[in-house]
Amino acid sequence: MDDLADFLRTRRARVRPESVGIRPDSRRRVTGLRREEVAHLSGVSVDYYVRLEQGRARQPSVQVLDALARVLGLDDVEREHLHRLARRVVGEPRRATSARPRPELLRVLELITDAPAFLIDHRLTVLAANRLGDMIYSRPAEGLNIARHLFLTEEGRALFADWENCTLDVVGHLRLAAGRCPGDRELAALIGELAMHSERFRQLWARADVRTRTHGRKAYHHPAVGHLELHQENFALPDVTGTELIIQSAAPGTAAHDNLRLLASLGATTTEARKEPVADRPEQAADGA
């Protein structure tokens, strides 16, 4: 599949003709705009636009791409994605790697004691988490792939209170990551696995939507403390491509803040229990005693 061609087709299909000055016609059978309409509104020949959608035209000019973005009503993220797909150099794929986080970053995570915090790479794999981050997932979060957890596990389906919107965000993020890192084999394998095992993922992936998130609401149904509605901030790390520091917090005086404090206390109790000396624990009787 040609990503540029696929992206153009799906964007064209979502444009309402009347939004670009084309009168509605009850005999119209095309969803969105026709190819010739996009070409006319963008100022390019119909033949050239058809070749773009068929993946036969390469390296369109910046002016053409900007005109297409305008006609197709792309937002800033989609416009950047369109330019990135169009400027790819065949045979020189960009391969992204997830390096181990610097010790200084890990120290920052540990300094955040009253809010869940994570380091997550462009594949949505958790590189590191603080204690509350582990408590959110009821397990050590390091190594967990959030996309896989969301789409392929019952625990993930139950944990995310706004599951359907979360799936939109995750698929949009992975589409964007695939455009930035077309040579990333691990990312391609993850996308293939999700497409093979999740109908929801296949449906959303076919839409070719791209999304980025800098902040917003994150809600959980936590098995230990119940409903947690948190505010999430995403901080892109300038020296590591695609890696973000994510911090989730709750406003003081809210039920979410109280539940987060309860979760922290449960985590502290669990940690202390693990630190209890073996000698202080009752010994188990040997078999046959």
N, C-alpha and C positions, 0 to 999 in steps of 0.2 A: 504493500500500500504506500502511495506517495503522500507524505504527511501534508505537504503544501496543497496538493490537489484536494485531499480529504478536508482540510480546514476550509478552503474556499467554498467547497460544495455545501458544507454544513452551515457556514455563515450565510451563504446566499439563501438557503432554505428558510432561515428564520426571519428574514426582512419582510415586513408587511408592505406590499406594493404602494398602498396609499401614503405610507410614511415618506416615500421619495417622490410623490406627486403623480403616481400612476393610478388612474381611475379604476375602481373595482369592476370586475367583469364576472358575471355569474357563470360564464362558459369557461372560465380559467381553470385549468386542471393542475397547474404547477404550484407546488408549495413554495412560497417566497417569490423571489425574482427569477426571471428567465436569464439564461446566459447572455443573450443579446442585450437585455436591459441593463445588466451589470456593465457590459462592455460600453454601451452608449453613454451611460451615466459617468463612467470612469474615463472616457475619452480615449479608449483603445479599440482596436479592430475586434470584431467578433471572432475572427479566426485566431487571433493572438490569445484572447481570453479562453477560448475553447482549448487551445494547446496548453495553457496554464493549468486548467482543471484536469486535463488528461496527463499531466506530468511530462509534457513534451517540450515545454518552454522553460529555459533556465535563466537565472540571474536577471529578473526584471529590475528595472531602474527604481530608485528611491521614489521618484515622482509617481510612477505607476502604482507602487505599493501604497503610497499615501492616498492616492485617489481611490484605490480599492477599499482601503480602511475607512475612508469617509463614506463611500456608498454603502458599505456593509455595516456601518454603524459600530465599528469596533471601539472598545474602550482602550485605555492606555496599555493594559496588560496584553490584550489581544493584538493590538497594533505592534507591540514589541515582538510578540511571538510570530506574527506574520513576517516581519522583517528577518527574524532569525532563521525561520524555515526557508525563506527565499534566498538567503545569502550563504547557505551551507556550501562548503567546498567538497565535492564528491571525492572520496578516497582519503579524506583527512578528518575522520570523526573525532569529536572531542570526548575523551574518556575521563570521567570523574572518579576519584577515589575518596574513601572516607578514612582520613588519617586519625590516629588515636588522639583524643583531645589533649591539649597542652596541660601540664600539671597546674598551671595558674588558673585555667578555666575550671578544672575540677575543684580547686580551692574555692573559687567563687560560688560554685554550686553548693558546697558544704556550708558556706556562710549564710545562705538563704535557708532559714530554719522554720519560717512560719508560712511558707507557700510552696506548692509543688513546683519543681524546676527541672528542666530537661535540656540536654543537648541532642538535637535531632538532625540527621543528614538529609540530603535531597531525596533519598529513597524512603524517607520516613522511618528510618531505623534509629532507635534510641542509642546514642553513643555513651551517655552517662545520665544519671539522675540523682537527685538528693533523696533524703529519707522519705519525705512526703510524696515525692514523685513515685517512689517504689510503692508506697501505701495506696496511691490512687489505683494502681493496677494489681494490688494485692499479691505482688511478687517482685523480685528484682527486675527493674524495667530495662536495664542495660541489655542490648541485643534484641529487644522486642521490636518487631516491625509493626507499626501502627496500622498500616493498610491491610496487612495480612490478618491482624487481630480483629480489625473492624469487619472485614468481609467474610472471613473464613472460620470464625470461632463463635460459639454460642456465648462465651463470656464477653466477647467484644460487642456483640449485638445487644446484650443486656446492660453493659456498662454505660454506653453512650446514650444519654437521654434523648438527644435529637439525632437519632441514627441516620435518617434519610438525608438531612442537611450535611451531616458529617461525611457521608459518602460523596456528595457533590464536591465538597472541599477537597477531599483526598484525591479523587479522580482528576479534578482540575489541576491540583498540585503535580500529580504524576505526569500529566500531559505536558505541563510546562517544563518539568525536569527532563522529560524525554526529548523535548525540542532543544534544550540547552546542552544535553549530553547524549547525542545520538549513538555514540560508540560505547556506551556503558552497558556491558553485557549483564551485569548483576541486575541493573534496573530493568533491562529487557526481559530477563528471566522472571523477575517478580511480576511484571505486567502480564506475561504469558501465563503464569500460575494463577493469577487472579482471574484472568479471562476464562481460563479452563474450568474453574471451580465455582464461579459466582455469576449468575445470570444478571444480577443488579449491576455488577461491574461491567459486563459486556455491553449492556444497554447504555450506560453512561459513557463508556469509552467511545462508542460509535458516534456520540454527539460531538466529540472533538472540542469540548469546552476547556478553557484554561482559566485557572484561578490562582490568585496569590492572596495571602492573608497576613496582615500586620498586627491586627488586634481584633477582639470580639468576645462574644459569650461562649463559654464552654460548660456544658451541663452533663453531669454524671448521675446514674443511679448506682450508688456505691453499696455493696452488700453489707458493709459494717455500719455505716452512718446514714444511709438513705440519700436523699436528694442533695446534690452539691451543684449550685449554679455559680460558676466562677468567671472572672474576667481574665482573658488571656492576652498577653503581649508577646509578640514575636520579634526578636532582635537578630538581624542578620549579622553574622560574623564577617568582618571585612577581609580576613586573611585565609578563610576556608570557604571555597565555593559551595554554596547550597546549604551550609550548616547554620542552624539557628539556635539561639538560646531562647527557650520558651519558659515564661513564668506565669503561673496562674494564681490569682489572688481573690479574696472576698472582702467586701466593704465591712468595716467594724460595725457591730450592732445588728448584723443580718443573721438569718438562720444559717446561711452558708458559712459565715465566719465561725459561728458556734460549732457547726458540724466539722469544719476543718480543724478547729482546736481539739475536738473530740478525737478525730482521726489521728492527730499528732500525739495525743496522750496514749491512744491505743498502740501506736508505733513505738513510743517510749517504753511502754510496758513489755511489748514483745522483745525489744532490744535488751532490756534488763534481764528478761528471762533467759535469753540466749547467752548472756554473760555470766549466769549463775555457775559457780564452780561445780565440776562434776562430782567432787567429794561430798558436796552438800545435798546431792540428790539421792533418794533411796535407790539402792541397788536392786536390779531385777534378779529374781531367782533363776539359777541355771536350770536348763532342761533336765528333768529327772530328779530335781532336788526334793 
